[in-house]
Amino acid sequence: MNVEAALHDALPARDPREYPVVIPAVGGDLCGVFADPGTPTNETAVLLLVGGGFIPMTHRNRMWVRLSRRLVNHGCPVLRFDYHGIGESKGATPDYVLDRPFVEDVEGAVQWLRGRGVTQIVMVGSCFGARAILAAGERVPELYAAALLSPPLRRGALGEQAATRFAETLTVRGYLRKAMQGRVLRRLRDPQWRARYWRVARVKLQRLSESVSGGRPSRKFSPRLAWVSEAFLRPVQALPHRGVRLCFMYGDQEAHYEEFQRAREAGIDELFQGADGLVEVRTVAGVLHGFTTCAIQDRAIDEVSEWILQLPIGEGRWAADDRANARGVVGHA
């Protein structure tokens, strides 16, 4: 981060108020922090969602704190919160399953914003949080736009994406052939390798069981996209046609982006037909997912804040930069 940006983030808002809030939700009260710019009208607010893996509302290296303070200095009210079972939020420690994100938590945060007179919401979520936005978005009429950072396309538990890719692309015969290799058999002595192989086997057995029992949901999309979760495809198609703006943001060297590119080649862009100008794809150099370096964290904050501030929210809502050509755009669906 350069000195100018660091000072900018440290500056107080015009009417600085940042305070903890309690958000009622189905699974118990959630702990949040609301940044209030003190502007006369706060009809539009930003809602920040972290990824999975027991990450608190601050996000990695206080990313969401820095993003929130940058936005509030532009007049944007911002709410961030801990999922149930995380931090000071009530409830049991959650399991992170991509097709079952925490919709009730998101709805609780939305309801809290409604109580403050908010009628339009911009959501930002990374990985699991991005999937939570997609899952909840169809049930949130106030959703105006969403920035989806490194959203996974597949279903399954968080952390099992590599096992899922391996299990779904390998035939049963190929799987058994690999399982009998000497290298694999030797690795079975190692507990970590055993756990990895077991994850792959479990996913493979689940897929075989679904194919026999018919338990997998019926496909409503192109067979070429059969490997993509319907829980991802359905809102990705529905939200832009409802007028919701979507920004997909990936690192150009990460596995999630490779899968997104594969989905585009398989025809996912066809889902956006008739929603011209509402879907945007941005990339940053390297791996965005996980935000493992300070440089990528700073770049993500820059890209997200730039995208939010150039949204055509409406005169007087917040001080938009009004930059017509946003940098980092690599394609429009």
TORKOL-4160 file (C-alpha; in steps of 0.2 Angstrom, whole numbers, padded with zeros to 4 digits, m for minus):
333
<pt num="1" X="0000" Y="0000" Z="0000"/>
<pt num="2" X="0007" Y="0017" Z="m0004"/>
<pt num="3" X="0008" Y="0031" Z="0009"/>
<pt num="4" X="m0006" Y="0041" Z="0001"/>
<pt num="5" X="m0018" Y="0026" Z="0001"/>
<pt num="6" X="m0013" Y="0022" Z="0019"/>
<pt num="7" X="m0017" Y="0040" Z="0025"/>
<pt num="8" X="m0033" Y="0040" Z="0015"/>
<pt num="9" X="m0039" Y="0025" Z="0024"/>
<pt num="10" X="m0034" Y="0031" Z="0041"/>
<pt num="11" X="m0043" Y="0048" Z="0039"/>
<pt num="12" X="m0059" Y="0049" Z="0048"/>
<pt num="13" X="m0076" Y="0050" Z="0039"/>
<pt num="14" X="m0084" Y="0067" Z="0037"/>
<pt num="15" X="m0095" Y="0063" Z="0052"/>
<pt num="16" X="m0085" Y="0048" Z="0059"/>
<pt num="17" X="m0096" Y="0035" Z="0068"/>
<pt num="18" X="m0091" Y="0017" Z="0068"/>
<pt num="19" X="m0099" Y="0006" Z="0081"/>
<pt num="20" X="m0104" Y="m0012" Z="0086"/>
<pt num="21" X="m0121" Y="m0018" Z="0082"/>
<pt num="22" X="m0132" Y="m0033" Z="0086"/>
<pt num="23" X="m0140" Y="m0041" Z="0072"/>
<pt num="24" X="m0155" Y="m0053" Z="0075"/>
<pt num="25" X="m0154" Y="m0068" Z="0064"/>
<pt num="26" X="m0162" Y="m0086" Z="0064"/>
<pt num="27" X="m0147" Y="m0094" Z="0071"/>
<pt num="28" X="m0145" Y="m0081" Z="0085"/>
<pt num="29" X="m0139" Y="m0064" Z="0087"/>
<pt num="30" X="m0124" Y="m0059" Z="0076"/>
<pt num="31" X="m0111" Y="m0046" Z="0080"/>
<pt num="32" X="m0107" Y="m0033" Z="0067"/>
<pt num="33" X="m0099" Y="m0016" Z="0065"/>
<pt num="34" X="m0108" Y="m0002" Z="0056"/>
<pt num="35" X="m0099" Y="0013" Z="0048"/>
<pt num="36" X="m0110" Y="0028" Z="0047"/>
<pt num="37" X="m0104" Y="0042" Z="0036"/>
<pt num="38" X="m0117" Y="0054" Z="0044"/>
<pt num="39" X="m0124" Y="0059" Z="0027"/>
<pt num="40" X="m0142" Y="0066" Z="0026"/>
<pt num="41" X="m0148" Y="0051" Z="0016"/>
<pt num="42" X="m0142" Y="0034" Z="0018"/>
<pt num="43" X="m0154" Y="0024" Z="0007"/>
<pt num="44" X="m0139" Y="0014" Z="m0001"/>
<pt num="45" X="m0127" Y="0004" Z="0010"/>
<pt num="46" X="m0113" Y="m0008" Z="0007"/>
<pt num="47" X="m0114" Y="m0025" Z="0015"/>
<pt num="48" X="m0097" Y="m0035" Z="0017"/>
<pt num="49" X="m0096" Y="m0054" Z="0018"/>
<pt num="50" X="m0080" Y="m0063" Z="0022"/>
<pt num="51" X="m0076" Y="m0080" Z="0016"/>
<pt num="52" X="m0077" Y="m0097" Z="0025"/>
<pt num="53" X="m0064" Y="m0105" Z="0036"/>
<pt num="54" X="m0069" Y="m0096" Z="0052"/>
<pt num="55" X="m0063" Y="m0079" Z="0046"/>
<pt num="56" X="m0069" Y="m0064" Z="0057"/>
<pt num="57" X="m0078" Y="m0049" Z="0050"/>
<pt num="58" X="m0061" Y="m0040" Z="0049"/>
<pt num="59" X="m0056" Y="m0052" Z="0035"/>
<pt num="60" X="m0037" Y="m0055" Z="0032"/>
<pt num="61" X="m0026" Y="m0041" Z="0039"/>
<pt num="62" X="m0041" Y="m0031" Z="0042"/>
<pt num="63" X="m0045" Y="m0030" Z="0024"/>
<pt num="64" X="m0064" Y="m0026" Z="0027"/>
<pt num="65" X="m0059" Y="m0013" Z="0040"/>
<pt num="66" X="m0048" Y="m0004" Z="0027"/>
<pt num="67" X="m0061" Y="m0006" Z="0013"/>
<pt num="68" X="m0075" Y="0000" Z="0025"/>
<pt num="69" X="m0066" Y="0016" Z="0030"/>
<pt num="70" X="m0061" Y="0020" Z="0012"/>
<pt num="71" X="m0080" Y="0019" Z="0007"/>
<pt num="72" X="m0086" Y="0028" Z="0022"/>
<pt num="73" X="m0075" Y="0043" Z="0017"/>
<pt num="74" X="m0084" Y="0043" Z="0001"/>
<pt num="75" X="m0101" Y="0044" Z="0010"/>
<pt num="76" X="m0105" Y="0025" Z="0009"/>
<pt num="77" X="m0113" Y="0017" Z="0024"/>
<pt num="78" X="m0105" Y="0000" Z="0027"/>
<pt num="79" X="m0110" Y="m0015" Z="0038"/>
<pt num="80" X="m0099" Y="m0030" Z="0041"/>
<pt num="81" X="m0103" Y="m0044" Z="0053"/>
<pt num="82" X="m0097" Y="m0061" Z="0060"/>
<pt num="83" X="m0107" Y="m0077" Z="0054"/>
<pt num="84" X="m0115" Y="m0087" Z="0067"/>
<pt num="85" X="m0103" Y="m0096" Z="0078"/>
<pt num="86" X="m0089" Y="m0085" Z="0074"/>
<pt num="87" X="m0081" Y="m0071" Z="0085"/>
<pt num="88" X="m0095" Y="m0064" Z="0096"/>
<pt num="89" X="m0109" Y="m0070" Z="0086"/>
<pt num="90" X="m0120" Y="m0083" Z="0094"/>
<pt num="91" X="m0124" Y="m0100" Z="0087"/>
<pt num="92" X="m0114" Y="m0116" Z="0084"/>
<pt num="93" X="m0098" Y="m0116" Z="0074"/>
<pt num="94" X="m0103" Y="m0119" Z="0056"/>
<pt num="95" X="m0099" Y="m0131" Z="0042"/>
<pt num="96" X="m0095" Y="m0122" Z="0026"/>
<pt num="97" X="m0104" Y="m0131" Z="0012"/>
<pt num="98" X="m0104" Y="m0121" Z="m0004"/>
<pt num="99" X="m0122" Y="m0125" Z="m0009"/>
<pt num="100" X="m0128" Y="m0122" Z="0009"/>
<pt num="101" X="m0121" Y="m0104" Z="0013"/>
<pt num="102" X="m0128" Y="m0094" Z="0027"/>
<pt num="103" X="m0143" Y="m0086" Z="0019"/>
<pt num="104" X="m0151" Y="m0083" Z="0036"/>
<pt num="105" X="m0136" Y="m0073" Z="0042"/>
<pt num="106" X="m0137" Y="m0062" Z="0026"/>
<pt num="107" X="m0155" Y="m0060" Z="0028"/>
<pt num="108" X="m0153" Y="m0054" Z="0046"/>
<pt num="109" X="m0140" Y="m0041" Z="0040"/>
<pt num="110" X="m0152" Y="m0035" Z="0027"/>
<pt num="111" X="m0166" Y="m0034" Z="0039"/>
<pt num="112" X="m0155" Y="m0024" Z="0050"/>
<pt num="113" X="m0151" Y="m0012" Z="0036"/>
<pt num="114" X="m0170" Y="m0011" Z="0032"/>
<pt num="115" X="m0173" Y="m0005" Z="0049"/>
<pt num="116" X="m0161" Y="0010" Z="0046"/>
<pt num="117" X="m0171" Y="0015" Z="0030"/>
<pt num="118" X="m0159" Y="0007" Z="0018"/>
<pt num="119" X="m0168" Y="0003" Z="0002"/>
<pt num="120" X="m0154" Y="m0002" Z="m0010"/>
<pt num="121" X="m0139" Y="m0013" Z="m0005"/>
<pt num="122" X="m0122" Y="m0017" Z="m0013"/>
<pt num="123" X="m0115" Y="m0033" Z="m0007"/>
<pt num="124" X="m0096" Y="m0038" Z="m0008"/>
<pt num="125" X="m0091" Y="m0056" Z="m0004"/>
<pt num="126" X="m0076" Y="m0067" Z="m0006"/>
<pt num="127" X="m0076" Y="m0086" Z="m0010"/>
<pt num="128" X="m0090" Y="m0093" Z="0002"/>
<pt num="129" X="m0096" Y="m0075" Z="0005"/>
<pt num="130" X="m0099" Y="m0073" Z="m0014"/>
<pt num="131" X="m0109" Y="m0089" Z="m0014"/>
<pt num="132" X="m0119" Y="m0083" Z="0001"/>
<pt num="133" X="m0123" Y="m0067" Z="m0009"/>
<pt num="134" X="m0129" Y="m0078" Z="m0024"/>
<pt num="135" X="m0140" Y="m0089" Z="m0013"/>
<pt num="136" X="m0147" Y="m0074" Z="m0004"/>
<pt num="137" X="m0149" Y="m0062" Z="m0018"/>
<pt num="138" X="m0164" Y="m0070" Z="m0025"/>
<pt num="139" X="m0173" Y="m0066" Z="m0008"/>
<pt num="140" X="m0167" Y="m0049" Z="m0006"/>
<pt num="141" X="m0176" Y="m0036" Z="m0017"/>
<pt num="142" X="m0165" Y="m0022" Z="m0011"/>
<pt num="143" X="m0150" Y="m0030" Z="m0019"/>
<pt num="144" X="m0143" Y="m0017" Z="m0032"/>
<pt num="145" X="m0126" Y="m0024" Z="m0036"/>
<pt num="146" X="m0114" Y="m0037" Z="m0030"/>
<pt num="147" X="m0095" Y="m0039" Z="m0031"/>
<pt num="148" X="m0090" Y="m0058" Z="m0031"/>
<pt num="149" X="m0072" Y="m0061" Z="m0027"/>
<pt num="150" X="m0066" Y="m0078" Z="m0032"/>
<pt num="151" X="m0083" Y="m0087" Z="m0031"/>
<pt num="152" X="m0081" Y="m0106" Z="m0033"/>
<pt num="153" X="m0092" Y="m0114" Z="m0046"/>
<pt num="154" X="m0094" Y="m0131" Z="m0039"/>
<pt num="155" X="m0104" Y="m0138" Z="m0025"/>
<pt num="156" X="m0097" Y="m0148" Z="m0010"/>
<pt num="157" X="m0088" Y="m0143" Z="0006"/>
<pt num="158" X="m0076" Y="m0129" Z="0007"/>
<pt num="159" X="m0058" Y="m0136" Z="0006"/>
<pt num="160" X="m0064" Y="m0151" Z="m0005"/>
<pt num="161" X="m0064" Y="m0142" Z="m0021"/>
<pt num="162" X="m0048" Y="m0151" Z="m0027"/>
<pt num="163" X="m0055" Y="m0168" Z="m0022"/>
<pt num="164" X="m0071" Y="m0163" Z="m0031"/>
<pt num="165" X="m0062" Y="m0159" Z="m0047"/>
<pt num="166" X="m0052" Y="m0175" Z="m0046"/>
<pt num="167" X="m0067" Y="m0186" Z="m0042"/>
<pt num="168" X="m0078" Y="m0179" Z="m0056"/>
<pt num="169" X="m0066" Y="m0179" Z="m0070"/>
<pt num="170" X="m0059" Y="m0197" Z="m0067"/>
<pt num="171" X="m0069" Y="m0212" Z="m0072"/>
<pt num="172" X="m0072" Y="m0226" Z="m0059"/>
<pt num="173" X="m0059" Y="m0237" Z="m0069"/>
<pt num="174" X="m0047" Y="m0223" Z="m0069"/>
<pt num="175" X="m0049" Y="m0220" Z="m0051"/>
<pt num="176" X="m0046" Y="m0238" Z="m0047"/>
<pt num="177" X="m0031" Y="m0239" Z="m0058"/>
<pt num="178" X="m0023" Y="m0224" Z="m0049"/>
<pt num="179" X="m0028" Y="m0231" Z="m0032"/>
<pt num="180" X="m0018" Y="m0247" Z="m0035"/>
<pt num="181" X="m0002" Y="m0237" Z="m0040"/>
<pt num="182" X="0013" Y="m0241" Z="m0029"/>
<pt num="183" X="0016" Y="m0223" Z="m0025"/>
<pt num="184" X="m0002" Y="m0221" Z="m0019"/>
<pt num="185" X="m0001" Y="m0237" Z="m0008"/>
<pt num="186" X="0015" Y="m0230" Z="0000"/>
<pt num="187" X="0007" Y="m0214" Z="0004"/>
<pt num="188" X="m0007" Y="m0222" Z="0013"/>
<pt num="189" X="0005" Y="m0224" Z="0028"/>
<pt num="190" X="0005" Y="m0205" Z="0029"/>
<pt num="191" X="m0011" Y="m0198" Z="0039"/>
<pt num="192" X="m0012" Y="m0182" Z="0029"/>
<pt num="193" X="m0012" Y="m0192" Z="0012"/>
<pt num="194" X="m0024" Y="m0204" Z="0019"/>
<pt num="195" X="m0036" Y="m0190" Z="0023"/>
<pt num="196" X="m0034" Y="m0182" Z="0005"/>
<pt num="197" X="m0037" Y="m0199" Z="m0003"/>
<pt num="198" X="m0052" Y="m0202" Z="0008"/>
<pt num="199" X="m0060" Y="m0185" Z="0003"/>
<pt num="200" X="m0058" Y="m0190" Z="m0015"/>
<pt num="201" X="m0066" Y="m0207" Z="m0012"/>
<pt num="202" X="m0080" Y="m0199" Z="m0002"/>
<pt num="203" X="m0084" Y="m0187" Z="m0016"/>
<pt num="204" X="m0083" Y="m0201" Z="m0029"/>
<pt num="205" X="m0095" Y="m0213" Z="m0019"/>
<pt num="206" X="m0107" Y="m0198" Z="m0017"/>
<pt num="207" X="m0108" Y="m0195" Z="m0035"/>
<pt num="208" X="m0110" Y="m0213" Z="m0039"/>
<pt num="209" X="m0124" Y="m0215" Z="m0026"/>
<pt num="210" X="m0133" Y="m0199" Z="m0034"/>
<pt num="211" X="m0132" Y="m0206" Z="m0051"/>
<pt num="212" X="m0140" Y="m0223" Z="m0046"/>
<pt num="213" X="m0153" Y="m0216" Z="m0034"/>
<pt num="214" X="m0157" Y="m0200" Z="m0045"/>
<pt num="215" X="m0153" Y="m0190" Z="m0030"/>
<pt num="216" X="m0144" Y="m0176" Z="m0039"/>
<pt num="217" X="m0155" Y="m0162" Z="m0044"/>
<pt num="218" X="m0162" Y="m0162" Z="m0062"/>
<pt num="219" X="m0152" Y="m0151" Z="m0074"/>
<pt num="220" X="m0160" Y="m0135" Z="m0080"/>
<pt num="221" X="m0145" Y="m0129" Z="m0089"/>
<pt num="222" X="m0133" Y="m0135" Z="m0104"/>
<pt num="223" X="m0125" Y="m0152" Z="m0101"/>
<pt num="224" X="m0109" Y="m0143" Z="m0105"/>
<pt num="225" X="m0111" Y="m0135" Z="m0088"/>
<pt num="226" X="m0116" Y="m0151" Z="m0079"/>
<pt num="227" X="m0100" Y="m0149" Z="m0068"/>
<pt num="228" X="m0106" Y="m0132" Z="m0062"/>
<pt num="229" X="m0117" Y="m0131" Z="m0047"/>
<pt num="230" X="m0135" Y="m0126" Z="m0051"/>
<pt num="231" X="m0135" Y="m0116" Z="m0035"/>
<pt num="232" X="m0122" Y="m0105" Z="m0044"/>
<pt num="233" X="m0130" Y="m0105" Z="m0061"/>
<pt num="234" X="m0147" Y="m0101" Z="m0056"/>
<pt num="235" X="m0144" Y="m0084" Z="m0047"/>
<pt num="236" X="m0130" Y="m0080" Z="m0060"/>
<pt num="237" X="m0144" Y="m0081" Z="m0073"/>
<pt num="238" X="m0158" Y="m0073" Z="m0063"/>
<pt num="239" X="m0150" Y="m0058" Z="m0054"/>
<pt num="240" X="m0144" Y="m0049" Z="m0070"/>
<pt num="241" X="m0161" Y="m0051" Z="m0078"/>
<pt num="242" X="m0169" Y="m0043" Z="m0062"/>
<pt num="243" X="m0157" Y="m0028" Z="m0065"/>
<pt num="244" X="m0144" Y="m0033" Z="m0052"/>
<pt num="245" X="m0126" Y="m0028" Z="m0057"/>
<pt num="246" X="m0113" Y="m0042" Z="m0055"/>
<pt num="247" X="m0094" Y="m0040" Z="m0055"/>
<pt num="248" X="m0084" Y="m0057" Z="m0055"/>
<pt num="249" X="m0067" Y="m0054" Z="m0049"/>
<pt num="250" X="m0053" Y="m0067" Z="m0050"/>
<pt num="251" X="m0034" Y="m0068" Z="m0049"/>
<pt num="252" X="m0028" Y="m0073" Z="m0067"/>
<pt num="253" X="m0017" Y="m0088" Z="m0060"/>
<pt num="254" X="m0030" Y="m0096" Z="m0048"/>
<pt num="255" X="m0039" Y="m0112" Z="m0050"/>
<pt num="256" X="m0056" Y="m0104" Z="m0048"/>
<pt num="257" X="m0053" Y="m0092" Z="m0063"/>
<pt num="258" X="m0048" Y="m0107" Z="m0073"/>
<pt num="259" X="m0064" Y="m0115" Z="m0070"/>
<pt num="260" X="m0073" Y="m0099" Z="m0073"/>
<pt num="261" X="m0065" Y="m0098" Z="m0090"/>
<pt num="262" X="m0070" Y="m0116" Z="m0093"/>
<pt num="263" X="m0088" Y="m0112" Z="m0089"/>
<pt num="264" X="m0087" Y="m0097" Z="m0101"/>
<pt num="265" X="m0081" Y="m0108" Z="m0115"/>
<pt num="266" X="m0095" Y="m0120" Z="m0111"/>
<pt num="267" X="m0108" Y="m0106" Z="m0113"/>
<pt num="268" X="m0111" Y="m0098" Z="m0096"/>
<pt num="269" X="m0111" Y="m0081" Z="m0105"/>
<pt num="270" X="m0127" Y="m0086" Z="m0114"/>
<pt num="271" X="m0136" Y="m0085" Z="m0097"/>
<pt num="272" X="m0132" Y="m0066" Z="m0097"/>
<pt num="273" X="m0141" Y="m0063" Z="m0114"/>
<pt num="274" X="m0153" Y="m0048" Z="m0112"/>
<pt num="275" X="m0144" Y="m0041" Z="m0098"/>
<pt num="276" X="m0131" Y="m0031" Z="m0107"/>
<pt num="277" X="m0119" Y="m0020" Z="m0097"/>
<pt num="278" X="m0124" Y="m0028" Z="m0080"/>
<pt num="279" X="m0111" Y="m0041" Z="m0079"/>
<pt num="280" X="m0093" Y="m0037" Z="m0078"/>
<pt num="281" X="m0077" Y="m0048" Z="m0076"/>
<pt num="282" X="m0061" Y="m0041" Z="m0069"/>
<pt num="283" X="m0045" Y="m0050" Z="m0066"/>
<pt num="284" X="m0029" Y="m0045" Z="m0055"/>
<pt num="285" X="m0012" Y="m0052" Z="m0058"/>
<pt num="286" X="m0008" Y="m0068" Z="m0047"/>
<pt num="287" X="m0019" Y="m0077" Z="m0035"/>
<pt num="288" X="m0033" Y="m0067" Z="m0027"/>
<pt num="289" X="m0041" Y="m0081" Z="m0018"/>
<pt num="290" X="m0035" Y="m0082" Z="0000"/>
<pt num="291" X="m0028" Y="m0064" Z="m0001"/>
<pt num="292" X="m0011" Y="m0072" Z="0004"/>
<pt num="293" X="0000" Y="m0056" Z="0001"/>
<pt num="294" X="m0001" Y="m0038" Z="0006"/>
<pt num="295" X="0000" Y="m0033" Z="m0012"/>
<pt num="296" X="m0015" Y="m0043" Z="m0018"/>
<pt num="297" X="m0025" Y="m0037" Z="m0003"/>
<pt num="298" X="m0022" Y="m0019" Z="m0007"/>
<pt num="299" X="m0026" Y="m0023" Z="m0026"/>
<pt num="300" X="m0042" Y="m0031" Z="m0020"/>
<pt num="301" X="m0047" Y="m0016" Z="m0010"/>
<pt num="302" X="m0043" Y="m0004" Z="m0024"/>
<pt num="303" X="m0053" Y="m0014" Z="m0037"/>
<pt num="304" X="m0068" Y="m0016" Z="m0026"/>
<pt num="305" X="m0069" Y="0002" Z="m0020"/>
<pt num="306" X="m0066" Y="0008" Z="m0038"/>
<pt num="307" X="m0080" Y="m0003" Z="m0044"/>
<pt num="308" X="m0092" Y="0002" Z="m0031"/>
<pt num="309" X="m0089" Y="0021" Z="m0032"/>
<pt num="310" X="m0092" Y="0021" Z="m0051"/>
<pt num="311" X="m0109" Y="0013" Z="m0049"/>
<pt num="312" X="m0123" Y="0024" Z="m0056"/>
<pt num="313" X="m0131" Y="0025" Z="m0039"/>
<pt num="314" X="m0139" Y="0041" Z="m0041"/>
<pt num="315" X="m0135" Y="0059" Z="m0038"/>
<pt num="316" X="m0133" Y="0063" Z="m0020"/>
<pt num="317" X="m0131" Y="0045" Z="m0014"/>
<pt num="318" X="m0112" Y="0046" Z="m0012"/>
<pt num="319" X="m0098" Y="0054" Z="m0020"/>
<pt num="320" X="m0095" Y="0043" Z="m0036"/>
<pt num="321" X="m0079" Y="0044" Z="m0045"/>
<pt num="322" X="m0089" Y="0044" Z="m0062"/>
<pt num="323" X="m0075" Y="0035" Z="m0071"/>
<pt num="324" X="m0083" Y="0027" Z="m0087"/>
<pt num="325" X="m0069" Y="0015" Z="m0091"/>
<pt num="326" X="m0064" Y="0005" Z="m0075"/>
<pt num="327" X="m0047" Y="m0003" Z="m0076"/>
<pt num="328" X="m0045" Y="m0021" Z="m0074"/>
<pt num="329" X="m0060" Y="m0026" Z="m0085"/>
<pt num="330" X="m0056" Y="m0041" Z="m0096"/>
<pt num="331" X="m0073" Y="m0045" Z="m0102"/>
<pt num="332" X="m0091" Y="m0041" Z="m0102"/>
<pt num="333" X="m0104" Y="m0055" Z="m0104"/>
